[in-house]
Amino acid sequence: MSADQRAWRRRALVALFVLALALVVPRAPWSDAPSAAAQRAAISRRGVLDGAAYLIEVPADWRGGLVVFAHGIQRGPGPGAVAAPPMGSHIVESGHAWIASGYRAREYQPHLFIEDLVALRELFLKEVGQPRWTIIYGQSMGGHIVVGSLELRPGLYQGGLAECGLVDGISIADYLMAYTAAAELISGVPLLDAPDEQEFARRLNERVVPALGTPGAYTERGRQFDSVVKYLMGADAAGNDLPLRLQGLQRRYLLNMVHRHPDVEKETRPSGRAASTAHIRYRIDPGLGLTEDELNARVRRLHPAKDGRSPSVNPVYAERTGRLTVPLLTLHETGDAWVPLSLEQSYRRRTIAAGTDRLLVQRVMRAPSHCGFDGETREQAFDDLVAWIERGVRPQGEDVLAPDLSRIGMRWTPVLHPEDPLAPRRSSSSQ
């Protein structure tokens, strides 16, 4: 055999070896390498789909990831306003696309908004292309949309991200009704008999406030009420309060007392029709002149309208199941009195019962706000979720069911709130 023949044979063997490696080495399920089809010009588009305004943003050389953004509640009549997700630029700079809908309507109607986002995703597939994965990302009410979508439309999304979200769905309405019923009992004012919003507001301001006081200026009965609220918001079994809960409550103290038609069958809001307190076990600290047994025996119990939270008739307003099939990462604040940490705790319990808790990672910030996360916190959570989806790297979180929650959020709060008792104090010489 000549030298040329031997050289040709060696080259052929090398080529066969390389081909064999390509066939036997598994490829990552979500490879970062863009395909030839993904190498395209950037897209920035807006329009209206079935009465809902929308935005589409796709970077040049799109890597194939898609984020579907679900915004929070907007009040008033008419269609909602569309806006970019708060970390839209980070999503695009990371090589991924995002879409956002303003929704066809306003107010609390996640049953409509889940479908608006499904329709917008279908439009994206038709006009842009098939994504490698899709994450649904929501804030506040958008958290209800995120978890409802993951549970009710399995396979459509490959991951979820919720900020300050109503992750336990209709439990938000249960919380607000339980809060209002406790205020009614302890103040002695028949709030839930008010025939309309105007009369409800009059009783609240003229009678409930004098009876209970306000955060920082409670009456004796107000201290009873605040103890009940402490547990409704998520205090641990030992009675440890959530950090900055009282500061957050100051912003929502009266707004959390909500009117519902005395005849629930005449209530028009889906969330009002679905709300229930029949399952609520109230708690209160000892030594305040009202025992837990008295509280639970005397408080008014509210029941949903017929089929108001039926899994078959109104599945979006039914209780969540915890049956996750893909990763979900959530962010929450300790002092959020509008969407309390107790919703995160409740959903964690559901995933444990369903055997899916490994698919849920929860991070908690020490803050008295609602959806007040800084950009770095959001972006890190998004990057960690993408790594979880693409490479199977489960991110770290926090135990929202820990027996002592007094120090919860220390790990994930970049700068402690000045009013946090654990915040570093300046020495007198530096003041």
C-alpha positions as CSV (number, residue, x, y, z in Angstrom):
1,M,0.0,0.0,0.0
2,S,1.4,3.4,-1.0
3,A,1.9,6.3,1.3
4,D,-0.9,8.2,-0.4
5,Q,-3.3,5.2,0.1
6,R,-2.3,4.9,3.7
7,A,-3.0,8.7,4.3
8,W,-6.3,8.5,2.5
9,R,-7.3,5.5,4.7
10,R,-6.3,7.4,7.9
11,R,-8.5,10.4,6.8
12,A,-11.4,8.1,6.1
13,L,-11.1,6.4,9.5
14,V,-11.0,9.8,11.3
15,A,-14.1,10.9,9.4
16,L,-16.0,7.8,10.4
17,F,-14.9,8.2,14.0
18,V,-16.2,11.8,14.1
19,L,-19.5,10.8,12.5
20,A,-19.9,8.0,15.1
21,L,-19.3,10.5,18.0
22,A,-22.0,12.8,16.5
23,L,-24.4,9.9,16.5
24,V,-23.8,8.5,20.0
25,V,-23.1,11.7,22.1
26,P,-26.5,13.0,23.3
27,R,-27.4,16.6,22.6
28,A,-28.8,18.8,25.4
29,P,-32.6,19.1,25.1
30,W,-32.4,22.9,24.9
31,S,-29.1,23.6,23.0
32,D,-27.9,27.2,23.0
33,A,-26.7,27.0,19.4
34,P,-29.1,28.8,17.2
35,S,-30.3,27.0,14.1
36,A,-29.9,28.4,10.6
37,A,-33.6,29.2,10.7
38,A,-33.2,31.2,13.9
39,Q,-30.7,33.6,12.4
40,R,-32.9,36.4,11.3
41,A,-33.5,40.1,11.7
42,A,-35.0,41.6,14.9
43,I,-38.8,41.9,15.1
44,S,-40.7,44.6,16.9
45,R,-44.4,44.5,16.3
46,R,-47.6,45.7,17.8
47,G,-51.2,45.0,17.0
48,V,-54.7,44.0,18.2
49,L,-55.9,40.4,18.4
50,D,-59.5,39.6,19.2
51,G,-59.9,43.0,20.9
52,A,-56.6,42.7,22.9
53,A,-53.6,44.9,22.1
54,Y,-50.3,43.1,22.0
55,L,-46.6,43.5,21.6
56,I,-44.0,41.1,20.1
57,E,-40.3,41.5,20.5
58,V,-37.7,39.1,18.9
59,P,-34.0,39.8,18.9
60,A,-31.7,39.4,15.9
61,D,-30.4,35.8,15.8
62,W,-33.1,34.6,18.2
63,R,-32.0,31.7,20.3
64,G,-35.5,30.2,20.4
65,G,-36.7,31.0,23.9
66,L,-40.1,32.7,24.3
67,V,-41.5,34.5,27.3
68,V,-45.3,35.2,27.5
69,F,-46.0,38.0,29.9
70,A,-49.1,38.2,32.1
71,H,-49.6,41.6,33.7
72,G,-51.5,42.4,36.9
73,I,-55.0,43.8,37.4
74,Q,-56.1,47.0,35.7
75,R,-59.3,48.7,36.9
76,G,-62.1,50.3,34.9
77,P,-64.0,49.5,31.7
78,G,-62.8,48.5,28.3
79,P,-59.8,46.6,27.1
80,G,-56.6,46.5,29.1
81,A,-53.4,48.4,28.3
82,V,-50.5,46.5,27.0
83,A,-47.0,47.0,28.4
84,A,-43.6,45.4,28.1
85,P,-42.5,43.0,30.9
86,P,-40.4,44.8,33.5
87,M,-37.3,42.9,32.4
88,G,-38.1,42.9,28.7
89,S,-34.7,44.3,27.8
90,H,-32.9,41.6,29.7
91,I,-35.0,38.9,28.0
92,V,-34.1,40.3,24.6
93,E,-30.4,40.8,25.5
94,S,-30.3,37.2,26.6
95,G,-31.3,36.2,23.0
96,H,-34.9,35.4,23.8
97,A,-38.2,36.7,22.5
98,W,-41.2,38.0,24.5
99,I,-44.9,38.7,23.8
100,A,-47.4,40.6,26.0
101,S,-51.1,41.1,25.8
102,G,-53.2,44.0,27.3
103,Y,-56.1,41.5,27.5
104,R,-59.6,42.0,26.0
105,A,-60.9,43.5,29.2
106,R,-60.0,44.8,32.7
107,E,-60.7,43.8,36.3
108,Y,-60.2,40.4,37.7
109,Q,-61.0,38.0,34.9
110,P,-58.1,35.5,34.6
111,H,-60.4,33.0,32.8
112,L,-60.4,35.4,29.8
113,F,-56.8,36.4,30.1
114,I,-55.4,32.9,30.1
115,E,-57.1,32.4,26.7
116,D,-55.9,35.8,25.4
117,L,-52.3,34.7,26.0
118,V,-52.8,31.3,24.4
119,A,-54.2,33.0,21.3
120,L,-51.2,35.4,21.2
121,R,-48.8,32.5,21.5
122,E,-50.5,30.9,18.5
123,L,-50.1,34.1,16.5
124,F,-46.4,34.1,17.4
125,L,-46.0,30.6,16.1
126,K,-47.7,31.5,12.9
127,E,-45.9,34.7,12.2
128,V,-42.5,34.1,13.8
129,G,-41.9,30.4,14.3
130,Q,-41.9,27.6,16.8
131,P,-39.9,28.3,20.0
132,R,-37.7,25.8,21.6
133,W,-39.4,26.5,25.0
134,T,-42.0,28.9,26.3
135,I,-42.0,30.4,29.8
136,I,-45.1,32.1,31.2
137,Y,-44.2,35.1,33.4
138,G,-46.7,36.9,35.5
139,Q,-47.1,39.6,38.2
140,S,-49.8,39.8,40.8
141,M,-53.0,38.6,39.1
142,G,-50.6,37.3,36.5
143,G,-49.5,34.8,39.1
144,H,-53.0,33.3,39.0
145,I,-52.7,33.2,35.2
146,V,-49.3,31.5,35.4
147,V,-50.3,28.7,37.8
148,G,-53.8,28.3,36.2
149,S,-52.1,28.0,32.8
150,L,-49.5,25.4,34.0
151,E,-52.1,23.3,35.7
152,L,-55.0,23.6,33.1
153,R,-52.9,23.6,29.9
154,P,-50.1,21.1,30.6
155,G,-47.6,20.9,27.8
156,L,-48.1,24.4,26.5
157,Y,-45.5,26.0,28.6
158,Q,-42.1,24.6,29.7
159,G,-41.8,26.8,32.8
160,G,-43.4,29.5,34.9
161,L,-42.1,32.6,36.8
162,A,-44.4,34.5,39.2
163,E,-43.7,37.8,41.0
164,C,-45.8,38.8,44.0
165,G,-48.3,36.4,42.4
166,L,-51.7,35.0,43.3
167,V,-50.1,31.5,42.9
168,D,-52.9,29.8,44.9
169,G,-55.5,31.2,42.6
170,I,-58.9,31.9,44.1
171,S,-57.4,31.7,47.6
172,I,-56.8,35.5,47.2
173,A,-60.6,36.1,47.3
174,D,-60.9,33.7,50.3
175,Y,-58.2,35.8,52.1
176,L,-60.0,39.1,51.5
177,M,-63.3,37.7,52.5
178,A,-61.8,36.2,55.7
179,Y,-60.1,39.5,56.5
180,T,-63.5,41.4,56.0
181,A,-65.4,38.8,58.1
182,A,-62.9,39.1,60.9
183,A,-63.2,42.9,60.8
184,E,-67.0,42.6,61.0
185,L,-67.0,40.3,64.0
186,I,-64.4,42.2,66.0
187,S,-65.7,45.7,65.3
188,G,-69.3,44.7,65.8
189,V,-70.3,46.4,62.5
190,P,-72.4,44.4,60.0
191,L,-70.1,45.1,57.0
192,L,-71.3,42.0,55.0
193,D,-74.9,43.1,55.2
194,A,-74.2,46.4,53.3
195,P,-76.4,46.4,50.2
196,D,-73.9,48.3,48.0
197,E,-70.4,49.7,47.8
198,Q,-71.4,53.1,49.0
199,E,-73.0,51.9,52.2
200,F,-70.1,49.5,52.7
201,A,-67.7,52.4,52.6
202,R,-69.8,54.5,54.9
203,R,-69.9,51.8,57.6
204,L,-66.2,51.2,57.2
205,N,-65.1,54.8,57.7
206,E,-67.7,55.9,60.2
207,R,-67.9,52.8,62.4
208,V,-65.2,50.2,61.8
209,V,-62.3,52.6,61.9
210,P,-63.4,54.1,65.3
211,A,-63.9,50.6,66.7
212,L,-60.6,49.1,65.6
213,G,-58.2,52.1,65.0
214,T,-55.5,51.8,62.4
215,P,-52.0,50.2,62.3
216,G,-49.8,52.0,64.8
217,A,-52.9,53.3,66.6
218,Y,-55.0,50.3,67.3
219,T,-57.8,50.1,69.9
220,E,-58.0,47.1,72.2
221,R,-60.3,45.4,69.6
222,G,-57.9,46.6,66.9
223,R,-55.1,44.6,68.5
224,Q,-57.3,41.5,68.4
225,F,-58.0,42.1,64.7
226,D,-54.3,42.6,63.9
227,S,-53.4,39.3,65.6
228,V,-55.9,37.6,63.3
229,V,-54.5,39.3,60.3
230,K,-51.0,38.3,61.3
231,Y,-52.0,34.6,60.9
232,L,-54.1,35.2,57.7
233,M,-50.9,36.7,56.1
234,G,-48.7,33.8,57.0
235,A,-47.3,33.9,60.6
236,D,-45.7,30.7,61.6
237,A,-47.1,28.1,64.1
238,A,-45.2,29.6,67.0
239,G,-46.7,33.1,66.3
240,N,-43.6,34.7,64.8
241,D,-44.7,37.6,62.7
242,L,-43.6,38.0,59.1
243,P,-40.9,40.7,58.8
244,L,-42.3,44.1,57.8
245,R,-45.9,42.8,57.8
246,L,-47.2,45.8,59.8
247,Q,-45.5,48.3,57.5
248,G,-47.0,46.6,54.5
249,L,-50.5,46.4,56.1
250,Q,-50.6,50.2,56.5
251,R,-51.0,50.5,52.8
252,R,-53.8,47.9,52.5
253,Y,-55.5,48.1,55.9
254,L,-58.9,49.4,54.7
255,L,-58.6,48.4,51.0
256,N,-58.5,44.7,52.0
257,M,-62.0,45.1,53.4
258,V,-64.1,44.3,50.4
259,H,-67.8,44.3,49.6
260,R,-69.7,41.3,48.3
261,H,-73.5,41.3,47.5
262,P,-75.3,39.9,50.6
263,D,-77.0,37.5,48.2
264,V,-74.0,35.7,46.6
265,E,-76.2,34.5,43.6
266,K,-76.6,38.2,42.7
267,E,-72.9,38.9,42.8
268,T,-71.6,39.8,39.4
269,R,-67.8,39.5,39.8
270,P,-66.5,35.9,39.2
271,S,-64.0,36.2,42.1
272,G,-66.8,37.4,44.4
273,R,-69.0,34.5,43.4
274,A,-66.2,32.0,44.0
275,A,-64.9,33.3,47.3
276,S,-65.4,31.1,50.4
277,T,-64.4,31.2,54.0
278,A,-66.0,27.9,55.0
279,H,-62.6,26.2,55.2
280,I,-60.7,29.0,57.0
281,R,-59.4,28.1,60.5
282,Y,-58.8,31.5,62.1
283,R,-56.0,31.9,64.6
284,I,-55.3,34.6,67.3
285,D,-52.7,35.1,69.9
286,P,-53.7,34.2,73.5
287,G,-54.3,36.9,76.1
288,L,-56.2,39.3,73.9
289,G,-59.7,38.7,75.3
290,L,-60.9,36.6,72.3
291,T,-60.1,32.9,72.0
292,E,-59.6,30.9,68.8
293,D,-62.6,28.8,69.6
294,E,-64.8,31.9,70.2
295,L,-63.5,33.4,67.0
296,N,-64.1,30.4,64.8
297,A,-67.6,29.8,66.3
298,R,-68.8,33.4,65.9
299,V,-67.3,34.7,62.7
300,R,-69.6,34.8,59.7
301,R,-68.9,32.0,57.2
302,L,-69.2,32.9,53.5
303,H,-70.0,30.3,50.8
304,P,-69.5,30.5,47.0
305,A,-72.3,30.8,44.5
306,K,-73.6,27.7,42.8
307,D,-70.8,26.4,40.5
308,G,-68.7,29.5,41.4
309,R,-65.6,27.5,42.0
310,S,-66.5,24.2,40.2
311,P,-63.6,22.4,38.6
312,S,-65.8,21.5,35.6
313,V,-67.8,24.7,35.2
314,N,-65.3,27.4,36.3
315,P,-61.9,25.6,36.4
316,V,-59.9,28.9,36.6
317,Y,-61.7,29.8,39.8
318,A,-61.6,26.3,41.3
319,E,-59.0,25.5,43.9
320,R,-55.6,24.8,42.5
321,T,-54.3,21.2,42.6
322,G,-50.6,21.6,42.9
323,R,-50.1,19.2,40.0
324,L,-47.2,20.9,38.3
325,T,-45.5,19.2,35.3
326,V,-42.8,21.8,34.6
327,P,-40.6,24.1,36.8
328,L,-42.2,27.1,38.6
329,L,-40.1,29.8,40.3
330,T,-41.8,32.4,42.4
331,L,-40.7,35.7,44.1
332,H,-42.7,37.2,47.0
333,E,-42.3,39.9,49.7
334,T,-42.8,39.3,53.4
335,G,-44.9,42.5,54.0
336,D,-47.2,42.2,51.0
337,A,-50.6,42.6,52.6
338,W,-52.5,42.7,49.2
339,V,-51.2,39.3,48.1
340,P,-49.9,37.7,51.3
341,L,-47.2,35.1,51.7
342,S,-49.8,32.7,53.0
343,L,-50.8,32.1,49.3
344,E,-47.3,30.8,48.7
345,Q,-47.5,28.6,51.8
346,S,-50.9,27.2,50.6
347,Y,-49.6,26.4,47.2
348,R,-46.5,24.8,48.6
349,R,-48.7,22.5,50.6
350,R,-50.7,21.6,47.5
351,T,-47.5,20.6,45.6
352,I,-46.4,18.5,48.6
353,A,-49.7,16.7,48.6
354,A,-49.5,16.2,44.8
355,G,-45.9,15.0,45.0
356,T,-44.7,17.8,42.7
357,D,-42.9,20.1,45.2
358,R,-39.5,19.5,43.6
359,L,-40.9,21.5,40.6
360,L,-41.5,24.5,42.9
361,V,-38.8,27.0,44.0
362,Q,-39.9,30.0,46.1
363,R,-37.8,33.0,47.0
364,V,-38.8,35.6,49.6
365,M,-37.7,39.2,50.0
366,R,-37.9,41.2,53.2
367,A,-40.0,44.2,52.0
368,P,-43.3,45.9,52.9
369,S,-44.2,46.3,49.2
370,H,-46.2,44.6,46.4
371,C,-44.2,43.8,43.3
372,G,-41.3,46.0,44.3
373,F,-38.5,43.8,43.2
374,D,-35.3,45.3,41.9
375,G,-34.1,44.5,38.4
376,E,-31.2,42.3,39.5
377,T,-33.5,40.1,41.6
378,R,-35.9,39.6,38.7
379,E,-33.1,39.0,36.1
380,Q,-31.3,36.4,38.3
381,A,-34.6,34.6,38.9
382,F,-35.2,34.5,35.1
383,D,-31.7,33.3,34.3
384,D,-32.0,30.6,37.0
385,L,-35.3,29.4,35.6
386,V,-33.8,29.2,32.0
387,A,-30.9,27.2,33.4
388,W,-33.3,24.9,35.1
389,I,-35.3,24.3,31.9
390,E,-32.3,24.1,29.5
391,R,-29.7,22.2,31.7
392,G,-31.8,20.7,34.5
393,V,-30.0,22.8,37.2
394,R,-32.6,23.3,39.9
395,P,-32.1,26.7,41.6
396,Q,-32.1,27.4,45.3
397,G,-35.1,28.8,47.1
398,E,-36.5,29.1,50.6
399,D,-38.8,27.1,52.9
400,V,-42.0,29.1,53.3
401,L,-43.3,26.5,55.7
402,A,-40.3,26.7,58.1
403,P,-41.3,26.5,61.8
404,D,-39.6,29.9,62.4
405,L,-40.1,32.6,59.8
406,S,-38.7,35.5,61.8
407,R,-35.6,35.5,59.6
408,I,-37.2,34.5,56.3
409,G,-35.9,36.4,53.3
410,M,-32.5,37.1,54.6
411,R,-30.9,35.1,51.9
412,W,-32.7,36.8,48.9
413,T,-33.0,40.4,50.1
414,P,-30.1,42.3,48.6
415,V,-30.5,45.4,50.8
416,L,-32.6,45.2,53.9
417,H,-35.4,47.7,54.3
418,P,-34.4,50.4,56.8
419,E,-37.3,49.5,59.1
420,D,-36.3,45.9,59.2
421,P,-35.2,45.0,62.8
422,L,-32.4,42.9,61.3
423,A,-31.1,45.7,59.1
424,P,-27.6,46.9,59.9
425,R,-27.5,50.0,62.1
426,R,-25.1,52.9,61.6
427,S,-23.0,53.7,64.7
428,S,-23.6,57.0,66.4
429,S,-20.2,58.2,65.4
430,S,-21.1,57.9,61.7
431,Q,-24.4,59.8,62.0
